[in-house]
Amino acid sequence: MKYGKMMPSGLLALTLMLCSYTAGAVENYIYTSAGDFDSVKTLLNRPDISGAQIVYPWRMLEKSKGVYDFSPIEKDLAHLQSLHKRLFIQLQDRFFSIDARRIPQYLLEDPVYGGGLVKQGDASGETGWASKQWNPHLRERYQALLKALAEHFDGRIRGINLPETAIDVADRKDHGDFTCDGYFQATIDNMAYARKVFRQSAVVQYVNFWPCEWNNSHRYMERTFEFAAAHHIGLGGPDVLPYKPGQMHNAYPFFNRYKGRLDLVAMAVQEPDLNYRDPRTGKRAGKAEQTDFAVNYLGANIIFWATSAPGFREGRKK
């Protein structure tokens, strides 16, 4: 299929897409948060769905320092296994609401962790929080959680992914402990540690943008892909937006360059992506176009789909 050509009907588009799934070009997962999993269980009966990617916030899994509760994961995994489906864990340490501070309380209170969170924002005015992974004491606790998760779930889950690299630290002058290099090195360190402890399940780092960088100006993007390829770490991203200029000046060309050289590429199509228009045609990029771009340009092996994507909505409970 060529970009810009309209499919003759929505039914044919879906049929062609399912044929590509059958051919093994891509695995399809639905994605949801731990609290919403029950509402999407009907979709898991579909033969074109391999499993679910479920987002678990750090605070849900670590109740106090070194005290872990993995029962939410065990419950979700048991249900998936009963359907012969697989689980991808997204371990979330950054949040996109000002009210969401979902890391363990001790990290917020003990001064050694530097407050635990840094406020982030963007040009649209949206604000949220990201954990201070560049703080070595906090990163040690994050890696302790990774180790505990691996001890329980390595080989039992399809994989684990670490959240997107893009953060926009608000008021950097008020956060003297933040540096762009420090953030980059902390992310690479977490990637390497996750790969060390997860020896059987896949490890994927979401990479889309790096703070302080545009168009590989600090070689952060280039070094990320080099490191991932050399250390058998998968990469992915939170959006499939065919030929969007910002992404085309950051992660997307590197995915294209490294096609076939990464252990795994896992891309997500999230709710905002469903209204995206291809800048070359001005037309909405539908599910078939997003699949084509993810597989053939980005080299995706897995796509995590929003449950509101066309073709999935009718499978949800009424």
C-alpha positions as CSV (number, residue, x, y, z in Angstrom):
1,M,0.0,0.0,0.0
2,K,1.3,3.5,-0.9
3,Y,0.9,6.4,1.4
4,G,-1.8,8.9,0.4
5,K,-3.9,6.2,-1.3
6,M,-7.4,5.7,0.2
7,M,-8.5,2.2,0.9
8,P,-11.7,1.3,-0.9
9,S,-13.5,0.6,2.4
10,G,-12.9,0.4,6.1
11,L,-13.6,-3.3,6.0
12,L,-11.0,-3.9,3.3
13,A,-8.5,-1.9,5.3
14,L,-9.1,-4.0,8.4
15,T,-8.9,-7.2,6.3
16,L,-5.6,-6.3,4.8
17,M,-4.2,-5.4,8.2
18,L,-5.3,-8.7,9.8
19,C,-3.6,-10.5,6.9
20,S,-0.3,-8.8,7.7
21,Y,-0.8,-9.9,11.4
22,T,-1.3,-13.5,10.2
23,A,1.9,-13.3,8.2
24,G,3.7,-12.5,11.5
25,A,4.8,-9.0,10.5
26,V,3.8,-7.6,13.9
27,E,2.4,-8.6,17.2
28,N,-0.6,-6.6,18.4
29,Y,-1.3,-5.8,22.1
30,I,-3.8,-3.6,23.7
31,Y,-2.6,-1.2,26.3
32,T,-4.2,0.0,29.4
33,S,-3.5,1.0,33.0
34,A,-3.7,-1.4,35.9
35,G,-6.9,0.1,37.3
36,D,-8.7,-0.1,33.9
37,F,-7.7,-3.7,32.9
38,D,-11.1,-5.2,33.8
39,S,-12.9,-2.9,31.3
40,V,-10.9,-4.2,28.3
41,K,-10.9,-8.0,29.0
42,T,-13.3,-8.7,26.1
43,L,-10.8,-7.5,23.6
44,L,-8.3,-10.2,24.7
45,N,-10.6,-12.9,23.2
46,R,-9.7,-11.6,19.7
47,P,-7.3,-13.8,17.7
48,D,-5.4,-10.8,16.4
49,I,-4.5,-9.6,20.0
50,S,-1.4,-11.2,21.5
51,G,-1.8,-9.8,24.9
52,A,-1.8,-6.6,26.9
53,Q,0.7,-3.9,27.9
54,I,-0.3,-2.7,31.3
55,V,1.0,0.5,33.0
56,Y,1.9,0.0,36.7
57,P,3.0,3.2,38.7
58,W,5.9,2.8,41.0
59,R,3.9,3.5,44.1
60,M,1.5,0.7,43.4
61,L,4.3,-1.9,43.5
62,E,6.5,-0.5,46.4
63,K,4.4,0.2,49.5
64,S,7.3,1.3,51.6
65,K,11.1,1.0,51.3
66,G,11.8,-2.5,50.0
67,V,8.3,-3.7,50.7
68,Y,6.8,-4.8,47.4
69,D,3.3,-5.8,46.5
70,F,3.1,-7.5,43.1
71,S,-0.4,-8.9,43.5
72,P,-1.9,-6.5,40.9
73,I,0.6,-7.9,38.3
74,E,0.0,-11.5,39.4
75,K,-3.8,-11.1,39.0
76,D,-3.5,-9.6,35.6
77,L,-0.9,-12.2,34.5
78,A,-3.1,-15.0,35.6
79,H,-6.0,-13.8,33.6
80,L,-3.9,-13.3,30.5
81,Q,-2.3,-16.8,30.9
82,S,-5.8,-18.3,31.2
83,L,-6.5,-16.9,27.7
84,H,-3.0,-17.9,26.4
85,K,-2.1,-14.2,26.1
86,R,1.0,-12.4,27.2
87,L,1.8,-9.5,29.4
88,F,4.1,-6.5,28.8
89,I,4.7,-4.4,32.0
90,Q,5.3,-0.7,31.7
91,L,7.0,0.5,34.9
92,Q,5.9,4.1,35.3
93,D,8.0,6.7,37.1
94,R,6.7,9.8,35.4
95,F,3.2,11.2,35.2
96,F,1.3,13.7,33.1
97,S,-1.0,15.3,35.7
98,I,-0.2,17.8,38.4
99,D,-2.1,15.6,40.9
100,A,-0.2,12.5,40.0
101,R,2.9,11.9,42.3
102,R,2.8,8.1,42.2
103,I,6.2,7.2,43.6
104,P,6.6,5.7,47.1
105,Q,6.1,8.2,49.9
106,Y,9.6,7.7,51.4
107,L,11.2,9.0,48.2
108,L,9.2,12.2,48.6
109,E,10.1,12.7,52.2
110,D,13.7,11.6,52.8
111,P,16.0,14.5,51.8
112,V,18.6,12.0,50.4
113,Y,16.3,11.6,47.3
114,G,16.1,15.3,46.6
115,G,12.4,15.5,46.8
116,G,11.9,12.4,44.6
117,L,10.1,14.3,41.8
118,V,10.8,17.2,39.5
119,K,8.0,19.2,38.0
120,Q,7.8,19.0,34.2
121,G,5.7,21.0,31.7
122,D,5.4,21.8,28.0
123,A,4.4,24.6,25.8
124,S,0.7,23.6,25.9
125,G,0.7,24.3,29.6
126,E,0.3,20.7,30.7
127,T,2.2,19.8,33.7
128,G,3.2,16.7,35.5
129,W,6.1,15.0,37.4
130,A,9.1,12.8,36.7
131,S,11.2,10.9,39.2
132,K,14.8,12.2,39.6
133,Q,16.6,9.3,38.1
134,W,19.8,11.4,38.0
135,N,19.8,11.2,41.8
136,P,21.9,8.1,42.5
137,H,20.0,7.2,45.7
138,L,16.7,7.3,43.9
139,R,18.0,5.4,41.0
140,E,19.3,2.7,43.3
141,R,15.8,2.2,44.6
142,Y,14.4,2.1,41.1
143,Q,16.8,-0.6,40.2
144,A,16.0,-2.5,43.4
145,L,12.4,-2.6,42.1
146,L,13.6,-3.8,38.7
147,K,15.6,-6.6,40.4
148,A,12.6,-7.7,42.5
149,L,10.3,-7.7,39.4
150,A,12.8,-9.8,37.5
151,E,13.0,-12.3,40.4
152,H,9.3,-12.8,40.2
153,F,8.5,-12.3,36.5
154,D,11.5,-12.9,34.3
155,G,10.5,-15.5,31.7
156,R,6.8,-15.3,32.8
157,I,6.1,-12.1,31.0
158,R,6.7,-11.1,27.4
159,G,8.7,-8.0,28.4
160,I,9.1,-4.9,30.4
161,N,9.4,-1.4,29.1
162,L,10.7,1.7,30.7
163,P,8.9,5.0,30.0
164,E,9.7,7.6,27.3
165,T,12.9,9.7,27.5
166,A,11.1,13.0,26.8
167,I,10.8,15.2,29.8
168,D,10.7,19.0,30.0
169,V,12.0,20.1,33.4
170,A,10.2,23.2,34.4
171,D,12.4,26.0,36.0
172,R,15.7,24.3,35.6
173,K,17.4,27.0,37.5
174,D,15.5,25.8,40.6
175,H,16.8,22.3,40.2
176,G,20.5,22.5,40.4
177,D,20.9,18.7,40.6
178,F,19.5,18.3,37.0
179,T,21.8,18.2,34.0
180,C,21.1,16.9,30.6
181,D,24.1,14.6,30.6
182,G,23.1,13.3,34.1
183,Y,19.7,12.5,32.9
184,F,21.0,10.8,29.8
185,Q,23.5,8.7,31.7
186,A,20.9,7.7,34.3
187,T,18.6,6.5,31.6
188,I,21.3,4.4,30.0
189,D,22.2,3.0,33.4
190,N,18.6,1.9,34.0
191,M,18.4,0.3,30.5
192,A,21.6,-1.7,31.2
193,Y,20.4,-2.7,34.6
194,A,17.0,-3.9,33.4
195,R,18.8,-6.0,30.7
196,K,21.1,-7.5,33.4
197,V,18.3,-8.7,35.7
198,F,15.8,-9.6,33.0
199,R,17.6,-12.4,31.2
200,Q,14.7,-14.1,29.4
201,S,11.9,-11.5,29.0
202,A,12.3,-8.6,26.6
203,V,13.5,-5.2,27.8
204,V,12.4,-2.1,25.9
205,Q,13.3,1.5,26.5
206,Y,10.9,4.1,25.1
207,V,12.9,6.8,23.3
208,N,11.3,9.8,21.5
209,F,13.1,13.0,22.5
210,W,16.0,13.9,24.8
211,P,15.9,17.2,26.8
212,C,18.5,19.7,25.6
213,E,18.7,18.0,22.2
214,W,17.2,18.5,18.8
215,N,18.2,16.5,15.7
216,N,20.9,14.5,17.6
217,S,22.8,17.7,18.5
218,H,24.4,16.1,21.6
219,R,24.5,12.6,20.0
220,Y,22.2,11.4,22.8
221,M,19.9,9.7,20.2
222,E,22.7,8.2,18.3
223,R,24.3,6.8,21.4
224,T,21.0,5.4,22.7
225,F,20.6,3.3,19.6
226,E,24.2,2.2,19.5
227,F,24.0,1.1,23.1
228,A,20.7,-0.7,22.7
229,A,21.9,-2.6,19.7
230,A,25.2,-3.6,21.4
231,H,23.5,-4.7,24.6
232,H,20.4,-6.5,23.2
233,I,17.9,-3.9,24.5
234,G,14.8,-3.2,22.6
235,L,13.6,0.3,21.9
236,G,10.2,1.8,21.2
237,G,8.1,4.9,21.6
238,P,4.8,6.2,22.8
239,D,3.4,7.4,19.4
240,V,3.1,6.3,15.8
241,L,2.8,9.6,13.8
242,P,3.8,9.0,10.2
243,Y,6.4,11.6,9.1
244,K,5.6,14.1,11.8
245,P,8.4,16.7,11.5
246,G,9.4,16.8,15.2
247,Q,9.8,13.0,15.4
248,M,11.5,13.0,12.0
249,H,14.2,15.2,13.5
250,N,14.7,12.9,16.5
251,A,14.0,9.2,17.1
252,Y,12.2,8.1,13.9
253,P,15.2,8.2,11.5
254,F,17.2,6.2,13.9
255,F,14.5,3.5,14.1
256,N,14.7,3.4,10.3
257,R,18.5,3.2,10.2
258,Y,18.5,0.4,12.8
259,K,15.8,-1.8,11.3
260,G,16.7,-5.4,11.9
261,R,19.6,-4.5,14.3
262,L,17.6,-4.1,17.5
263,D,16.4,-7.1,19.5
264,L,12.8,-5.7,19.5
265,V,11.0,-2.5,18.4
266,A,7.7,-1.9,20.2
267,M,5.6,1.2,19.3
268,A,2.4,2.5,20.8
269,V,-0.6,4.1,19.1
270,Q,-2.2,6.2,21.8
271,E,-5.5,8.1,21.8
272,P,-4.1,11.4,20.5
273,D,-2.5,9.6,17.6
274,L,-5.9,8.5,16.3
275,N,-6.7,11.9,14.9
276,Y,-3.3,12.5,13.4
277,R,-3.0,13.8,9.8
278,D,-0.1,12.8,7.6
279,P,1.6,16.2,6.8
280,R,2.4,15.0,3.3
281,T,-1.3,14.3,2.4
282,G,-3.3,16.2,4.9
283,K,-5.4,13.1,5.4
284,R,-5.9,11.3,8.7
285,A,-3.5,8.4,9.2
286,G,-5.8,5.5,9.9
287,K,-5.0,2.2,11.5
288,A,-3.7,0.6,8.3
289,E,-1.4,3.6,7.6
290,Q,-0.1,3.6,11.1
291,T,0.6,-0.1,11.0
292,D,2.4,0.3,7.6
293,F,4.6,3.1,8.9
294,A,5.3,1.3,12.2
295,V,6.3,-1.9,10.5
296,N,7.9,-0.8,7.3
297,Y,9.6,2.5,8.3
298,L,10.2,2.1,12.1
299,G,10.8,-1.7,12.0
300,A,8.2,-2.5,14.7
301,N,7.7,-6.0,15.9
302,I,5.0,-5.1,18.4
303,I,2.3,-2.4,18.4
304,F,0.5,-1.4,21.6
305,W,-2.9,-0.2,20.5
306,A,-5.3,2.2,22.3
307,T,-8.5,0.4,22.8
308,S,-10.4,3.3,21.2
309,A,-8.7,2.6,17.9
310,P,-11.0,1.8,15.0
311,G,-11.7,-1.9,14.8
312,F,-11.3,-2.4,18.6
313,R,-14.2,-0.3,19.9
314,E,-16.8,-2.7,18.9
315,G,-15.1,-5.5,20.9
316,R,-15.5,-3.6,24.2
317,K,-18.1,-4.4,26.7
318,K,-21.2,-2.2,26.4
